[in-house]
């Protein structure tokens, strides 16, 4: 009886991730960016523990794998895309005059993030190279970037934020999701500096960014992660 119950625990946690992602979508529609970010982060916590529980309880399943990808695309693909969609409709954004005729349609570009997140997740499921590191930007990192970036930017709408910059960021991050750029994992094999030098450097920089930038620091941390990954690839 105990075994029959425990095998459902990982999938239940995955469903909690999906449930959090759905709430994040509603918050995004209502332009409640802070709460949308909260539920995206909560979904990421559930996403972290479902795989761990599946290994600890020896209860992996093919259904769990598919369910995990579905939940991730909602929480880390659709939800951040909706945040950006709502933000691009804010009247405080500034666009060049030549885009005035298509201004009502620009927010829909945000859904490229959902599409490329789905492609990223499908690619991850069939790519055997991504056991100890990543190829392309992980979807939770992409979601954390956008949610924290928008939460931070929303405070400064009166400063006339350039909408073109947001469009460029959408295109850049859509590419990063499916790129062949190796991205290092934060998993520790041991605590030695030699074997985990890149991870320690990342964590130190991340702490400093969060101290000085607070909520917006999460977006800066993701940029820091990308820069370090590119540096490691070059070496």
N, C-alpha and C positions, 0 to 999 in steps of 0.2 A: 504493500500500500504506500509506504514511504517513497519507494522508488518511482511509483507511478505519479506521485505528486511533484517530486523534485524535478522530473524531466520537463515540467511545464514552467518552472520558475524562470529560466532564461528568457523564454518567449514572452512571459508576462512582463518582465522588465523592458523588453523591446517594445511591447505595446505601450508601456508608460512613456517611452521615448516618443512614439507616434502620437500619443495623446497630448504630450507637451508641445509637440510641433504644431498640432492642429490649433491649440490655444494661441500659440505664437502667431499663427496666420491671422486669427481673428484680431489680435492686438495690433498687428501690422495694418490691417484694413482700417482700423479705427485710429491709425496714426499714433498709437500709444507705444512709442518705440522702446521706452525703458522696460515695460512689461514684456514686450516681444523679445527683447534681448534676454530677459530673465528666463523665459520659458525655452529659449534656444539653448542657453547654458544648462538648464535643468535637463533638457533632452540629451545634451552631451554627457552629462553625468550618468544617465541611464544607459547611454550607448557604451560608455566605458565599462560598466558593470555587467552588461548582459553577456558579453564574450567571456569575461573573467568567470562568471558563474557557470557558463556552459562548460568551461574547462575544469573548474573545481568539482562540479557535480557530475562530470563525465556525461553530459547530456547534450552534445551537439546534434543538430539535425539539419536536413536539407531545407525544411520549412523555415527553420530559424534563420538560415542564411538569406533566404529570399525576403523574409519578413524584415530582417535587419536593413537590407538595402532600401526597401519601401519606406520604412520609418525614417531612415537617414535622408532620403530625398525630400520628404516632407519637412523634417526639422531643419535640415542644413541646405536644402535647395529651394523649395517653394517658399518657406518662411522668410529667409533673407531676401529672396526676390520680391516678395510682397512688401517688405520694409522699404526696399529701394523704389518700388513702384509708387508707394504712397508718398515717399519723400520727393520724388520727381514731379509730383503734382503740387507741391508746396508753392504758393505764389511768390515766396521770397527768392526763388532760384532765378538766375539771370541766364538768358540764352541770346546768342547773336540774332540780329534782325533777320538774316536770311533763313532762319529756322522758324520764324513766326508762323508760317503757314502750316507747319507740321507739329507745332508745339503740343497739341492735344494727344498726339500719337507717341511722343518720345518716351513717356513712362513705360510703355509696353516693352521697350528694350530690356527692362529689368528682368524679364522672364527668360532671357538668355542664360542667366545664372542658374535657373532651375533646370533648363535643358542640359547645360554642360555639366551640372552636378549629377544628373542622371547618367550621362555618358561616362563620367568619372567613376561612378559606383559600379556600372556594368563592366567597365574596363578592369576595375580592381578585382571583381569576382572571378575573372578569367585569366588574370595576369599572375603567373606563378613567381614572378620576380619580387613581389611586394610582401615578402614574409617578414623581413626584419627592418625594412625601410619602405619609403613610398616613391612612386613615380608620378609626378604631378602633385598639385596642391590638394591635401585632404579636404573633404567637404566640411568637416567641423571647423577647420581653420578658416575656410572661406566665409562660413556663416558668422563666425566670431568677428572677423574683420568688418563685415558689412554692418552687423548690428551695432557694434561699438562705435564704428565710424559715424553712422547716422545719429546715434544717441548724442555723440559729442558735437556733431555738426548742427543738430537741430537747435542748439543753444544760440548759434550764431547766424540764424537765417536772416536777421536784419542786416548782416554784413554783405548781402548780395553775393551768395556763393555761385560760382560759375558752373552751370549745368554741363558744359562741354567736358569739364574735368571728370564729372561723374560718368558720362558716357564712355570716356576713354578708360576709366577704371573698370567699368563693366566689361569692356572688350578685353582688357588685360587679364582680369581675373578669370574670365571665361576660358581664355587660352591657357592660363596656368593650371586650371583644373584637369585638362586633358593633355598637357604637355609631357614630354619625355624627360623633364628635368628631375633628377633624383632629389628627394627631400628626406632628410635624416629623421629617424625616429627618436622619441624621447625615452625609450626603454633603456634601463641600466642593466648591463650584464654583470657589473660589479661596481664598486665605489672608487676605483682608481682614477686618477687624473688622466693618465696616459690613454686609457681605453675609452674615456668619456669626455675628453677635452672639449669637443664641439658642443656637447650638451651642457656642460658647466658654463661655458662662455655664453651660450644662449640664455640660460637661466639667470645669470648675473645681469645681463643686459635687460632681460624681461622685468626683473625686479625693479631696476632703476627707472625704466620707462613707466611702469605702473605707479611708482611713487610720485613721479613728476607730472604725469599726464592723467592719472586716475582712469576714468572710464575710457577715454579716448586712447589710453595707453594700450588697451587690448588690441586695437587696430594696429598700433605701432609695433606691438610684439609680433604680430603676424608678418608685417613687412620685414622686421628684423630676422624672423625665421626664414623667409624667402631669400634674403640677402646672404645669410650664412650658408644656406643650402647651395646657392649659386657659387659662393666662394669655395665650398668644399668640393663641388663638382670640378671647378677650375683646377684645383690642386691635384 
